[in-house]
């Protein structure tokens, strides 16, 4: 079962495949299967051409496994992963010269 533990849309600055990306969806994803748990930090940059444009383009999707082991979801582990989450996303964004504007959320956060 895959669950977005945390997700939030932010303004962003990036260019990928020749297309300016003005928004980013950042996620902490938990994937549990057969007694194993994996947590991933992920960011998807999208055009966000106007206030109504939340069309995610998955060509600018980047992720990194933060934790993988036998076990199940843990609120304590999730809080620890979220404590360093922005740094992990910043590292992913830097791979394409992008930037998430953390002080400019576009919507309310969602936790699952």
C-alpha positions in Angstrom: 0.0 0.0 0.0 1.4 3.4 -1.0 0.4 6.5 1.0 1.4 10.1 0.7 2.3 10.8 4.4 2.8 14.5 3.6 2.2 16.5 0.5 2.1 20.2 -0.2 2.2 22.4 -3.3 4.7 25.3 -3.4 5.8 28.0 -5.8 9.1 27.0 -7.4 11.7 28.1 -9.8 13.0 25.5 -12.4 13.3 24.8 -16.0 13.1 21.2 -17.3 12.9 20.0 -20.9 12.8 23.6 -22.0 9.6 24.4 -20.0 9.6 26.8 -17.1 8.3 25.2 -13.9 6.7 27.6 -11.4 5.2 25.1 -9.1 6.3 22.0 -7.2 4.5 19.2 -5.4 6.6 17.8 -2.6 5.8 14.5 -1.0 6.9 12.1 1.7 5.7 8.7 0.4 5.3 5.5 2.5 5.2 2.2 0.6 4.5 -0.9 2.7 4.5 -4.4 1.2 4.9 -7.9 2.6 6.2 -6.7 6.0 8.6 -4.1 4.5 8.4 -0.3 4.7 10.0 2.2 2.4 9.9 6.0 2.7 10.7 8.3 -0.2 11.1 12.1 -0.5 9.8 13.2 -3.9 9.3 16.5 -5.8 7.5 17.0 -9.1 8.0 20.4 -10.8 5.1 21.6 -12.9 4.3 24.7 -15.1 1.7 26.4 -12.8 1.0 29.0 -15.5 -1.9 30.5 -13.5 -3.7 30.2 -10.1 -5.8 27.4 -11.5 -3.0 25.3 -13.1 -2.1 22.3 -11.0 -1.5 20.0 -13.9 1.3 17.8 -12.8 3.8 16.9 -15.5 5.7 13.8 -14.4 8.7 14.4 -16.7 10.2 16.6 -13.9 9.7 14.0 -11.1 12.6 13.2 -8.7 12.7 11.0 -5.7 15.1 9.6 -3.1 14.6 6.6 -0.8 15.1 7.9 2.8 14.4 4.7 4.7 13.8 1.0 3.8 13.6 -1.9 6.2 11.4 -4.7 7.6 8.6 -3.2 9.6 5.6 -1.0 9.3 4.7 2.7 9.3 5.7 4.6 12.4 4.5 8.1 13.3 7.8 8.7 15.2 9.9 7.7 12.2 7.7 9.9 9.9 8.2 12.9 12.2 11.9 12.3 12.2 12.0 12.1 8.4 9.9 15.3 8.1 12.4 17.1 10.3 15.0 16.9 7.5 12.5 16.8 4.6 13.2 20.3 3.2 16.9 19.5 3.0 16.2 16.3 1.1 13.9 18.0 -1.4 16.4 20.9 -1.8 19.1 18.3 -2.8 16.7 16.7 -5.4 15.8 20.2 -6.8 19.5 21.2 -7.1 20.0 18.3 -9.5 18.2 20.3 -12.2 19.1 23.7 -10.9 15.6 24.1 -9.4 14.4 25.6 -6.2 11.3 25.1 -4.0 10.1 28.4 -2.5 9.3 27.1 1.0 7.9 30.4 2.1 5.3 30.4 -0.7 2.9 27.4 -0.3 0.1 27.3 -2.9 -2.4 25.2 -0.9 -2.8 23.7 2.6 -0.7 20.7 3.5 -2.2 17.2 3.4 -1.2 14.3 5.7 -2.1 10.7 5.2 
